[in-house]
Amino acid sequence: MNKKIITLPMIVIVLLITAGLCFAETDAKNGRWHTITWGETFLGIASRYNINPEILAQTNNITNWNRIYVGRKLWIPRGEYIEAYVYTVKWGDYLHDIARRFGVSIYEIASLNGIYNLNYIYEGQIIYIPVKKQK
């Protein structure tokens, strides 16, 4: 077998692997990719990464939050995150009471968590409470 034929493909493979590692390192510093899986919602993904859904939509050129599909990759930019508490709903909790306890509006909580019915939260549900910035 001719050594030149084997050497050239090996060099190409090494170069491709090296280039891939460089791009992966850059991605990790500026943000990360998320591949949409079955059952995920746009607001759920935004909540998972603690990012404002409007910023996530703008970054990924998404105009309709209800039209995302399995397998699509979303870029999650670093540095655009919002601070939030993680709260587990207890029996007898109402969204209004939780919002008052944390000093935020029920609409902020609903928006961040994709809650459409302000009267329906359930025991054991994980919700994110946006941290109120001190001026």
N, CA, C and O atoms as a GROMACS GRO file, in nm:
protein
  540
    1MET      N    1   0.084  -0.118   0.000
    1MET     CA    2   0.000   0.000   0.000
    1MET      C    3   0.089   0.124   0.000
    1MET      O    4   0.195   0.125   0.062
    2ASN      N    5   0.046   0.224  -0.068
    2ASN     CA    6   0.122   0.347  -0.082
    2ASN      C    7   0.106   0.432   0.044
    2ASN      O    8  -0.007   0.459   0.085
    3LYS      N    9   0.217   0.475   0.105
    3LYS     CA   10   0.214   0.552   0.229
    3LYS      C   11   0.156   0.691   0.210
    3LYS      O   12   0.097   0.745   0.304
    4LYS      N   13   0.170   0.750   0.093
    4LYS     CA   14   0.117   0.884   0.069
    4LYS      C   15  -0.035   0.886   0.073
    4LYS      O   16  -0.095   0.984   0.118
    5ILE      N   17  -0.097   0.781   0.028
    5ILE     CA   18  -0.243   0.773   0.028
    5ILE      C   19  -0.296   0.765   0.170
    5ILE      O   20  -0.400   0.826   0.199
    6ILE      N   21  -0.231   0.696   0.258
    6ILE     CA   22  -0.274   0.683   0.397
    6ILE      C   23  -0.246   0.812   0.474
    6ILE      O   24  -0.328   0.853   0.557
    7THR      N   25  -0.135   0.875   0.451
    7THR     CA   26  -0.094   0.993   0.525
    7THR      C   27  -0.186   1.112   0.502
    7THR      O   28  -0.223   1.180   0.597
    8LEU      N   29  -0.225   1.138   0.380
    8LEU     CA   30  -0.310   1.252   0.349
    8LEU      C   31  -0.444   1.247   0.422
    8LEU      O   32  -0.482   1.346   0.486
    9PRO      N   33  -0.517   1.136   0.416
    9PRO     CA   34  -0.643   1.132   0.492
    9PRO      C   35  -0.622   1.148   0.642
    9PRO      O   36  -0.706   1.209   0.709
   10MET      N   37  -0.515   1.097   0.696
   10MET     CA   38  -0.488   1.110   0.839
   10MET      C   39  -0.465   1.257   0.876
   10MET      O   40  -0.511   1.302   0.981
   11ILE      N   41  -0.394   1.330   0.792
   11ILE     CA   42  -0.368   1.472   0.818
   11ILE      C   43  -0.498   1.550   0.815
   11ILE      O   44  -0.522   1.636   0.899
   12VAL      N   45  -0.583   1.520   0.718
   12VAL     CA   46  -0.712   1.588   0.706
   12VAL      C   47  -0.797   1.560   0.830
   12VAL      O   48  -0.860   1.652   0.884
   13ILE      N   49  -0.799   1.437   0.875
   13ILE     CA   50  -0.878   1.401   0.993
   13ILE      C   51  -0.826   1.476   1.117
   13ILE      O   52  -0.906   1.529   1.194
   14VAL      N   53  -0.696   1.480   1.136
   14VAL     CA   54  -0.638   1.550   1.250
   14VAL      C   55  -0.671   1.699   1.245
   14VAL      O   56  -0.703   1.758   1.348
   15LEU      N   57  -0.665   1.760   1.127
   15LEU     CA   58  -0.698   1.901   1.113
   15LEU      C   59  -0.845   1.928   1.146
   15LEU      O   60  -0.877   2.026   1.211
   16LEU      N   61  -0.934   1.840   1.100
   16LEU     CA   62  -1.076   1.858   1.128
   16LEU      C   63  -1.106   1.845   1.277
   16LEU      O   64  -1.185   1.922   1.331
   17ILE      N   65  -1.044   1.750   1.343
   17ILE     CA   66  -1.064   1.732   1.486
   17ILE      C   67  -1.014   1.854   1.562
   17ILE      O   68  -1.080   1.904   1.653
   18THR      N   69  -0.897   1.903   1.524
   18THR     CA   70  -0.840   2.020   1.590
   18THR      C   71  -0.930   2.143   1.571
   18THR      O   72  -0.953   2.218   1.665
   19ALA      N   73  -0.980   2.163   1.451
   19ALA     CA   74  -1.068   2.277   1.424
   19ALA      C   75  -1.197   2.265   1.506
   19ALA      O   76  -1.246   2.364   1.558
   20GLY      N   77  -1.250   2.144   1.516
   20GLY     CA   78  -1.371   2.122   1.595
   20GLY      C   79  -1.351   2.155   1.741
   20GLY      O   80  -1.440   2.213   1.804
   21LEU      N   81  -1.237   2.120   1.796
   21LEU     CA   82  -1.208   2.152   1.936
   21LEU      C   83  -1.197   2.302   1.957
   21LEU      O   84  -1.241   2.353   2.060
   22CYS      N   85  -1.140   2.372   1.864
   22CYS     CA   86  -1.128   2.518   1.875
   22CYS      C   87  -1.265   2.584   1.875
   22CYS      O   88  -1.290   2.674   1.955
   23PHE      N   89  -1.355   2.539   1.787
   23PHE     CA   90  -1.488   2.597   1.781
   23PHE      C   91  -1.567   2.564   1.908
   23PHE      O   92  -1.640   2.648   1.958
   24ALA      N   93  -1.552   2.441   1.959
   24ALA     CA   94  -1.624   2.402   2.081
   24ALA      C   95  -1.580   2.490   2.198
   24ALA      O   96  -1.663   2.528   2.281
   25GLU      N   97  -1.452   2.522   2.206
   25GLU     CA   98  -1.401   2.606   2.314
   25GLU      C   99  -1.459   2.747   2.303
   25GLU      O  100  -1.497   2.806   2.404
   26THR      N  101  -1.467   2.800   2.184
   26THR     CA  102  -1.524   2.933   2.164
   26THR      C  103  -1.671   2.934   2.204
   26THR      O  104  -1.717   3.028   2.269
   27ASP      N  105  -1.746   2.831   2.165
   27ASP     CA  106  -1.887   2.824   2.199
   27ASP      C  107  -1.908   2.825   2.350
   27ASP      O  108  -1.998   2.893   2.399
   28ALA      N  109  -1.825   2.750   2.423
   28ALA     CA  110  -1.841   2.740   2.567
   28ALA      C  111  -1.821   2.875   2.635
   28ALA      O  112  -1.883   2.901   2.738
   29LYS      N  113  -1.737   2.960   2.580
   29LYS     CA  114  -1.711   3.090   2.640
   29LYS      C  115  -1.824   3.189   2.613
   29LYS      O  116  -1.855   3.272   2.698
   30ASN      N  117  -1.887   3.181   2.497
   30ASN     CA  118  -1.989   3.279   2.457
   30ASN      C  119  -2.132   3.232   2.480
   30ASN      O  120  -2.224   3.313   2.477
   31GLY      N  121  -2.151   3.105   2.504
   31GLY     CA  122  -2.283   3.049   2.523
   31GLY      C  123  -2.279   2.900   2.498
   31GLY      O  124  -2.173   2.837   2.507
   32ARG      N  125  -2.393   2.843   2.467
   32ARG     CA  126  -2.400   2.700   2.439
   32ARG      C  127  -2.517   2.669   2.348
   32ARG      O  128  -2.609   2.749   2.332
   33TRP      N  129  -2.512   2.551   2.287
   33TRP     CA  130  -2.620   2.505   2.201
   33TRP      C  131  -2.714   2.416   2.280
   33TRP      O  132  -2.672   2.342   2.370
   34HIS      N  133  -2.842   2.423   2.248
   34HIS     CA  134  -2.942   2.334   2.307
   34HIS      C  135  -3.022   2.273   2.192
   34HIS      O  136  -3.073   2.346   2.107
   35THR      N  137  -3.032   2.142   2.189
   35THR     CA  138  -3.112   2.073   2.089
   35THR      C  139  -3.248   2.043   2.148
   35THR      O  140  -3.259   1.979   2.253
   36ILE      N  141  -3.352   2.089   2.083
   36ILE     CA  142  -3.489   2.073   2.132
   36ILE      C  143  -3.528   1.925   2.125
   36ILE      O  144  -3.508   1.859   2.024
   37THR      N  145  -3.583   1.876   2.236
   37THR     CA  146  -3.630   1.737   2.241
   37THR      C  147  -3.782   1.736   2.254
   37THR      O  148  -3.844   1.839   2.280
   38TRP      N  149  -3.840   1.618   2.236
   38TRP     CA  150  -3.985   1.604   2.239
   38TRP      C  151  -4.038   1.649   2.375
   38TRP      O  152  -3.983   1.615   2.479
   39GLY      N  153  -4.146   1.726   2.372
   39GLY     CA  154  -4.212   1.770   2.493
   39GLY      C  155  -4.165   1.903   2.548
   39GLY      O  156  -4.226   1.957   2.639
   40GLU      N  157  -4.057   1.957   2.493
   40GLU     CA  158  -4.006   2.085   2.542
   40GLU      C  159  -4.086   2.199   2.480
   40GLU      O  160  -4.133   2.191   2.366
   41THR      N  161  -4.099   2.305   2.556
   41THR     CA  162  -4.162   2.427   2.506
   41THR      C  163  -4.057   2.538   2.506
   41THR      O  164  -3.956   2.530   2.575
   42PHE      N  165  -4.084   2.639   2.428
   42PHE     CA  166  -3.989   2.750   2.420
   42PHE      C  167  -3.971   2.816   2.556
   42PHE      O  168  -3.858   2.843   2.599
   43LEU      N  169  -4.083   2.844   2.625
   43LEU     CA  170  -4.074   2.908   2.756
   43LEU      C  171  -4.007   2.816   2.858
   43LEU      O  172  -3.937   2.863   2.947
   44GLY      N  173  -4.029   2.686   2.844
   44GLY     CA  174  -3.964   2.590   2.933
   44GLY      C  175  -3.813   2.591   2.916
   44GLY      O  176  -3.738   2.582   3.013
   45ILE      N  177  -3.768   2.601   2.790
   45ILE     CA  178  -3.624   2.607   2.763
   45ILE      C  179  -3.566   2.736   2.818
   45ILE      O  180  -3.459   2.735   2.879
   46ALA      N  181  -3.636   2.847   2.798
   46ALA     CA  182  -3.589   2.976   2.850
   46ALA      C  183  -3.578   2.970   3.003
   46ALA      O  184  -3.482   3.019   3.060
   47SER      N  185  -3.677   2.909   3.067
   47SER     CA  186  -3.674   2.895   3.212
   47SER      C  187  -3.560   2.806   3.258
   47SER      O  188  -3.492   2.835   3.356
   48ARG      N  189  -3.540   2.698   3.186
   48ARG     CA  190  -3.433   2.604   3.223
   48ARG      C  191  -3.297   2.672   3.226
   48ARG      O  192  -3.216   2.646   3.315
   49TYR      N  193  -3.272   2.758   3.128
   49TYR     CA  194  -3.144   2.827   3.121
   49TYR      C  195  -3.148   2.964   3.188
   49TYR      O  196  -3.051   3.040   3.184
   50ASN      N  197  -3.263   2.996   3.248
   50ASN     CA  198  -3.276   3.121   3.323
   50ASN      C  199  -3.248   3.242   3.234
   50ASN      O  200  -3.177   3.335   3.274
   51ILE      N  201  -3.303   3.240   3.115
   51ILE     CA  202  -3.280   3.349   3.020
   51ILE      C  203  -3.414   3.410   2.980
   51ILE      O  204  -3.515   3.341   2.972
   52ASN      N  205  -3.414   3.538   2.956
   52ASN     CA  206  -3.534   3.608   2.913
   52ASN      C  207  -3.578   3.549   2.779
   52ASN      O  208  -3.499   3.545   2.684
   53PRO      N  209  -3.705   3.502   2.768
   53PRO     CA  210  -3.752   3.441   2.644
   53PRO      C  211  -3.743   3.532   2.522
   53PRO      O  212  -3.719   3.486   2.411
   54GLU      N  213  -3.762   3.661   2.544
   54GLU     CA  214  -3.754   3.755   2.432
   54GLU      C  215  -3.612   3.762   2.375
   54GLU      O  216  -3.593   3.771   2.254
   55ILE      N  217  -3.512   3.758   2.464
   55ILE     CA  218  -3.373   3.758   2.419
   55ILE      C  219  -3.341   3.627   2.347
   55ILE      O  220  -3.274   3.628   2.244
   56LEU      N  221  -3.390   3.516   2.401
   56LEU     CA  222  -3.368   3.385   2.337
   56LEU      C  223  -3.431   3.382   2.198
   56LEU      O  224  -3.370   3.332   2.104
   57ALA      N  225  -3.552   3.434   2.186
   57ALA     CA  226  -3.621   3.437   2.056
   57ALA      C  227  -3.546   3.524   1.956
   57ALA      O  228  -3.527   3.486   1.841
   58GLN      N  229  -3.505   3.641   2.000
   58GLN     CA  230  -3.433   3.733   1.912
   58GLN      C  231  -3.300   3.673   1.866
   58GLN      O  232  -3.264   3.684   1.750
   59THR      N  233  -3.228   3.610   1.958
   59THR     CA  234  -3.099   3.549   1.926
   59THR      C  235  -3.113   3.440   1.820
   59THR      O  236  -3.024   3.423   1.737
   60ASN      N  237  -3.224   3.365   1.824
   60ASN     CA  238  -3.244   3.252   1.734
   60ASN      C  239  -3.342   3.281   1.621
   60ASN      O  240  -3.387   3.188   1.553
   61ASN      N  241  -3.377   3.409   1.600
   61ASN     CA  242  -3.469   3.449   1.493
   61ASN      C  243  -3.601   3.374   1.499
   61ASN      O  244  -3.650   3.325   1.397
   62ILE      N  245  -3.657   3.364   1.618
   62ILE     CA  246  -3.786   3.296   1.635
   62ILE      C  247  -3.893   3.402   1.654
   62ILE      O  248  -3.886   3.484   1.745
   63THR      N  249  -3.993   3.400   1.566
   63THR     CA  250  -4.101   3.498   1.574
   63THR      C  251  -4.225   3.442   1.642
   63THR      O  252  -4.303   3.516   1.700
   64ASN      N  253  -4.243   3.310   1.636
   64ASN     CA  254  -4.358   3.246   1.698
   64ASN      C  255  -4.307   3.141   1.796
   64ASN      O  256  -4.255   3.037   1.756
   65TRP      N  257  -4.322   3.168   1.925
   65TRP     CA  258  -4.271   3.079   2.029
   65TRP      C  259  -4.339   2.942   2.028
   65TRP      O  260  -4.286   2.847   2.085
   66ASN      N  261  -4.454   2.931   1.965
   66ASN     CA  262  -4.527   2.804   1.960
   66ASN      C  263  -4.483   2.715   1.843
   66ASN      O  264  -4.527   2.601   1.832
   67ARG      N  265  -4.396   2.767   1.757
   67ARG     CA  266  -4.353   2.690   1.640
   67ARG      C  267  -4.205   2.656   1.650
   67ARG      O  268  -4.123   2.708   1.575
   68ILE      N  269  -4.174   2.567   1.743
   68ILE     CA  270  -4.038   2.512   1.751
   68ILE      C  271  -4.052   2.362   1.727
   68ILE      O  272  -4.160   2.306   1.747
   69TYR      N  273  -3.947   2.298   1.685
   69TYR     CA  274  -3.959   2.157   1.651
   69TYR      C  275  -3.841   2.077   1.704
   69TYR      O  276  -3.731   2.130   1.727
   70VAL      N  277  -3.866   1.949   1.724
   70VAL     CA  278  -3.766   1.857   1.776
   70VAL      C  279  -3.646   1.852   1.682
   70VAL      O  280  -3.661   1.843   1.560
   71GLY      N  281  -3.528   1.860   1.740
   71GLY     CA  282  -3.405   1.852   1.662
   71GLY      C  283  -3.345   1.988   1.630
   71GLY      O  284  -3.228   1.997   1.594
   72ARG      N  285  -3.424   2.093   1.641
   72ARG     CA  286  -3.371   2.227   1.614
   72ARG      C  287  -3.273   2.266   1.724
   72ARG      O  288  -3.296   2.237   1.842
   73LYS      N  289  -3.166   2.332   1.686
   73LYS     CA  290  -3.068   2.378   1.783
   73LYS      C  291  -3.092   2.525   1.813
   73LYS      O  292  -3.111   2.607   1.723
   74LEU      N  293  -3.092   2.556   1.941
   74LEU     CA  294  -3.105   2.695   1.985
   74LEU      C  295  -2.974   2.740   2.046
   74LEU      O  296  -2.911   2.665   2.121
   75TRP      N  297  -2.932   2.861   2.015
   75TRP     CA  298  -2.812   2.919   2.076
   75TRP      C  299  -2.854   2.988   2.205
   75TRP      O  300  -2.940   3.077   2.205
   76ILE      N  301  -2.794   2.945   2.316
   76ILE     CA  302  -2.821   3.004   2.445
   76ILE      C  303  -2.705   3.098   2.477
   76ILE      O  304  -2.598   3.051   2.517
   77PRO      N  305  -2.723   3.228   2.460
   77PRO     CA  306  -2.610   3.320   2.481
   77PRO      C  307  -2.572   3.331   2.627
   77PRO      O  308  -2.657   3.331   2.715
   78ARG      N  309  -2.444   3.340   2.651
   78ARG     CA  310  -2.393   3.357   2.788
   78ARG      C  311  -2.401   3.506   2.824
   78ARG      O  312  -2.382   3.592   2.738
   79GLY      N  313  -2.428   3.533   2.948
   79GLY     CA  314  -2.432   3.670   2.993
   79GLY      C  315  -2.568   3.736   2.980
   79GLY      O  316  -2.586   3.849   3.024
   80GLU      N  317  -2.664   3.667   2.919
   80GLU     CA  318  -2.799   3.723   2.905
   80GLU      C  319  -2.895   3.660   3.006
   80GLU      O  320  -3.017   3.677   2.996
   81TYR      N  321  -2.840   3.590   3.102
   81TYR     CA  322  -2.923   3.520   3.199
   81TYR      C  323  -2.986   3.619   3.296
   81TYR      O  324  -2.934   3.728   3.318
   82ILE      N  325  -3.098   3.580   3.352
   82ILE     CA  326  -3.160   3.660   3.456
   82ILE      C  327  -3.150   3.581   3.586
   82ILE      O  328  -3.157   3.458   3.585
   83GLU      N  329  -3.134   3.650   3.696
   83GLU     CA  330  -3.126   3.583   3.824
   83GLU      C  331  -3.265   3.541   3.867
   83GLU      O  332  -3.362   3.615   3.848
   84ALA      N  333  -3.274   3.420   3.926
   84ALA     CA  334  -3.404   3.374   3.972
   84ALA      C  335  -3.385   3.274   4.086
   84ALA      O  336  -3.287   3.200   4.093
   85TYR      N  337  -3.483   3.276   4.176
   85TYR     CA  338  -3.490   3.176   4.281
   85TYR      C  339  -3.562   3.054   4.224
   85TYR      O  340  -3.648   3.069   4.138
   86VAL      N  341  -3.526   2.936   4.271
   86VAL     CA  342  -3.599   2.815   4.235
   86VAL      C  343  -3.692   2.784   4.352
   86VAL      O  344  -3.646   2.771   4.466
   87TYR      N  345  -3.820   2.773   4.325
   87TYR     CA  346  -3.918   2.752   4.431
   87TYR      C  347  -4.003   2.630   4.397
   87TYR      O  348  -4.049   2.614   4.284
   88THR      N  349  -4.023   2.545   4.498
   88THR     CA  350  -4.111   2.429   4.481
   88THR      C  351  -4.245   2.462   4.546
   88THR      O  352  -4.251   2.494   4.665
   89VAL      N  353  -4.350   2.454   4.468
   89VAL     CA  354  -4.484   2.488   4.516
   89VAL      C  355  -4.526   2.387   4.622
   89VAL      O  356  -4.512   2.266   4.605
   90LYS      N  357  -4.580   2.441   4.731
   90LYS     CA  358  -4.629   2.358   4.842
   90LYS      C  359  -4.781   2.355   4.839
   90LYS      O  360  -4.844   2.441   4.777
   91TRP      N  361  -4.840   2.258   4.906
   91TRP     CA  362  -4.985   2.248   4.912
   91TRP      C  363  -5.041   2.375   4.974
   91TRP      O  364  -4.992   2.418   5.079
   92GLY      N  365  -5.140   2.435   4.912
   92GLY     CA  366  -5.204   2.555   4.964
   92GLY      C  367  -5.142   2.685   4.911
   92GLY      O  368  -5.193   2.793   4.940
   93ASP      N  369  -5.034   2.675   4.834
   93ASP     CA  370  -4.974   2.795   4.777
   93ASP      C  371  -5.062   2.852   4.666
   93ASP      O  372  -5.125   2.778   4.591
   94TYR      N  373  -5.063   2.983   4.658
   94TYR     CA  374  -5.128   3.053   4.548
   94TYR      C  375  -5.022   3.142   4.483
   94TYR      O  376  -4.933   3.193   4.551
   95LEU      N  377  -5.030   3.158   4.354
   95LEU     CA  378  -4.932   3.238   4.282
   95LEU      C  379  -4.925   3.381   4.338
   95LEU      O  380  -4.816   3.438   4.349
   96HIS      N  381  -5.039   3.435   4.372
   96HIS     CA  382  -5.044   3.570   4.429
   96HIS      C  383  -4.963   3.579   4.558
   96HIS      O  384  -4.888   3.674   4.578
   97ASP      N  385  -4.977   3.480   4.646
   97ASP     CA  386  -4.905   3.479   4.773
   97ASP      C  387  -4.755   3.463   4.753
   97ASP      O  388  -4.675   3.527   4.821
   98ILE      N  389  -4.717   3.377   4.659
   98ILE     CA  390  -4.574   3.356   4.630
   98ILE      C  391  -4.514   3.485   4.576
   98ILE      O  392  -4.405   3.525   4.617
   99ALA      N  393  -4.584   3.550   4.484
   99ALA     CA  394  -4.535   3.675   4.426
   99ALA      C  395  -4.517   3.781   4.534
   99ALA      O  396  -4.416   3.851   4.536
  100ARG      N  397  -4.614   3.793   4.622
  100ARG     CA  398  -4.606   3.893   4.730
  100ARG      C  399  -4.489   3.860   4.824
  100ARG      O  400  -4.418   3.950   4.869
  101ARG      N  401  -4.469   3.732   4.854
  101ARG     CA  402  -4.361   3.690   4.943
  101ARG      C  403  -4.224   3.729   4.887
  101ARG      O  404  -4.134   3.767   4.962
  102PHE      N  405  -4.208   3.720   4.754
  102PHE     CA  406  -4.079   3.751   4.691
  102PHE      C  407  -4.071   3.894   4.637
  102PHE      O  408  -3.966   3.936   4.588
  103GLY      N  409  -4.181   3.968   4.647
  103GLY     CA  410  -4.179   4.108   4.605
  103GLY      C  411  -4.178   4.129   4.454
  103GLY      O  412  -4.120   4.226   4.406
  104VAL      N  413  -4.241   4.038   4.380
  104VAL     CA  414  -4.251   4.052   4.234
  104VAL      C  415  -4.398   4.037   4.195
  104VAL      O  416  -4.481   3.999   4.277
  105SER      N  417  -4.428   4.068   4.070
  105SER     CA  418  -4.568   4.055   4.027
  105SER      C  419  -4.596   3.912   3.981
  105SER      O  420  -4.506   3.838   3.941
  106ILE      N  421  -4.722   3.876   3.988
  106ILE     CA  422  -4.760   3.742   3.942
  106ILE      C  423  -4.735   3.729   3.792
  106ILE      O  424  -4.710   3.618   3.743
  107TYR      N  425  -4.741   3.838   3.720
  107TYR     CA  426  -4.721   3.835   3.576
  107TYR      C  427  -4.575   3.807   3.540
  107TYR      O  428  -4.546   3.739   3.441
  108GLU      N  429  -4.482   3.858   3.622
  108GLU     CA  430  -4.341   3.828   3.600
  108GLU      C  431  -4.314   3.678   3.618
  108GLU      O  432  -4.243   3.616   3.540
  109ILE      N  433  -4.373   3.622   3.724
  109ILE     CA  434  -4.355   3.479   3.750
  109ILE      C  435  -4.420   3.397   3.639
  109ILE      O  436  -4.360   3.302   3.588
  110ALA      N  437  -4.541   3.435   3.601
  110ALA     CA  438  -4.612   3.362   3.496
  110ALA      C  439  -4.537   3.366   3.365
  110ALA      O  440  -4.526   3.264   3.296
  111SER      N  441  -4.486   3.481   3.329
  111SER     CA  442  -4.411   3.496   3.204
  111SER      C  443  -4.285   3.411   3.203
  111SER      O  444  -4.256   3.344   3.104
  112LEU      N  445  -4.212   3.414   3.313
  112LEU     CA  446  -4.087   3.339   3.321
  112LEU      C  447  -4.110   3.189   3.316
  112LEU      O  448  -4.024   3.116   3.266
  113ASN      N  449  -4.223   3.142   3.367
  113ASN     CA  450  -4.248   2.999   3.378
  113ASN      C  451  -4.348   2.943   3.277
  113ASN      O  452  -4.379   2.824   3.280
  114GLY      N  453  -4.398   3.028   3.189
  114GLY     CA  454  -4.494   2.980   3.090
  114GLY      C  455  -4.627   2.940   3.152
  114GLY      O  456  -4.693   2.847   3.103
  115ILE      N  457  -4.667   3.008   3.258
  115ILE     CA  458  -4.794   2.979   3.324
  115ILE      C  459  -4.902   3.065   3.258
  115ILE      O  460  -4.894   3.188   3.259
  116TYR      N  461  -5.001   2.999   3.200
  116TYR     CA  462  -5.107   3.071   3.128
  116TYR      C  463  -5.230   3.094   3.215
  116TYR      O  464  -5.300   3.194   3.198
  117ASN      N  465  -5.255   3.003   3.308
  117ASN     CA  466  -5.369   3.017   3.399
  117ASN      C  467  -5.313   3.056   3.535
  117ASN      O  468  -5.254   2.973   3.605
  118LEU      N  469  -5.333   3.181   3.574
  118LEU     CA  470  -5.276   3.232   3.699
  118LEU      C  471  -5.337   3.166   3.822
  118LEU      O  472  -5.284   3.180   3.932
  119ASN      N  473  -5.447   3.096   3.805
  119ASN     CA  474  -5.512   3.028   3.916
  119ASN      C  475  -5.471   2.881   3.928
  119ASN      O  476  -5.520   2.810   4.015
  120TYR      N  477  -5.382   2.836   3.840
  120TYR     CA  478  -5.347   2.694   3.842
  120TYR      C  479  -5.196   2.673   3.855
  120TYR      O  480  -5.120   2.687   3.760
  121ILE      N  481  -5.157   2.640   3.976
  121ILE     CA  482  -5.024   2.586   4.003
  121ILE      C  483  -5.048   2.464   4.091
  121ILE      O  484  -5.154   2.454   4.154
  122TYR      N  485  -4.954   2.374   4.097
  122TYR     CA  486  -4.979   2.250   4.170
  122TYR      C  487  -4.862   2.216   4.263
  122TYR      O  488  -4.748   2.257   4.241
  123GLU      N  489  -4.894   2.140   4.365
  123GLU     CA  490  -4.795   2.098   4.464
  123GLU      C  491  -4.682   2.020   4.396
  123GLU      O  492  -4.707   1.930   4.316
  124GLY      N  493  -4.559   2.058   4.429
  124GLY     CA  494  -4.442   1.992   4.371
  124GLY      C  495  -4.392   2.058   4.243
  124GLY      O  496  -4.283   2.024   4.196
  125GLN      N  497  -4.468   2.150   4.187
  125GLN     CA  498  -4.427   2.221   4.065
  125GLN      C  499  -4.305   2.308   4.097
  125GLN      O  500  -4.302   2.377   4.199
  126ILE      N  501  -4.207   2.304   4.008
  126ILE     CA  502  -4.089   2.389   4.022
  126ILE      C  503  -4.114   2.516   3.942
  126ILE      O  504  -4.144   2.511   3.823
  127ILE      N  505  -4.103   2.630   4.009
  127ILE     CA  506  -4.119   2.757   3.939
  127ILE      C  507  -3.998   2.846   3.969
  127ILE      O  508  -3.935   2.834   4.074
  128TYR      N  509  -3.969   2.934   3.876
  128TYR     CA  510  -3.860   3.028   3.893
  128TYR      C  511  -3.918   3.163   3.930
  128TYR      O  512  -4.014   3.210   3.869
  129ILE      N  513  -3.859   3.224   4.031
  129ILE     CA  514  -3.902   3.356   4.079
  129ILE      C  515  -3.793   3.456   4.042
  129ILE      O  516  -3.681   3.443   4.092
  130PRO      N  517  -3.820   3.554   3.958
  130PRO     CA  518  -3.716   3.649   3.922
  130PRO      C  519  -3.670   3.730   4.043
  130PRO      O  520  -3.752   3.772   4.125
  131VAL      N  521  -3.541   3.751   4.054
  131VAL     CA  522  -3.485   3.828   4.164
  131VAL      C  523  -3.507   3.976   4.135
  131VAL      O  524  -3.474   4.024   4.027
  132LYS      N  525  -3.562   4.045   4.230
  132LYS     CA  526  -3.585   4.189   4.216
  132LYS      C  527  -3.452   4.260   4.237
  132LYS      O  528  -3.389   4.243   4.341
  133LYS      N  529  -3.410   4.339   4.139
  133LYS     CA  530  -3.283   4.413   4.147
  133LYS      C  531  -3.298   4.532   4.240
  133LYS      O  532  -3.396   4.607   4.234
  134GLN      N  533  -3.199   4.549   4.328
  134GLN     CA  534  -3.196   4.666   4.417
  134GLN      C  535  -3.140   4.785   4.342
  134GLN      O  536  -3.040   4.772   4.270
  135LYS      N  537  -3.200   4.900   4.355
  135LYS     CA  538  -3.154   5.021   4.283
  135LYS      C  539  -3.053   5.095   4.365
  135LYS      O  540  -3.002   5.199   4.322
   0.00000   0.00000   0.00000
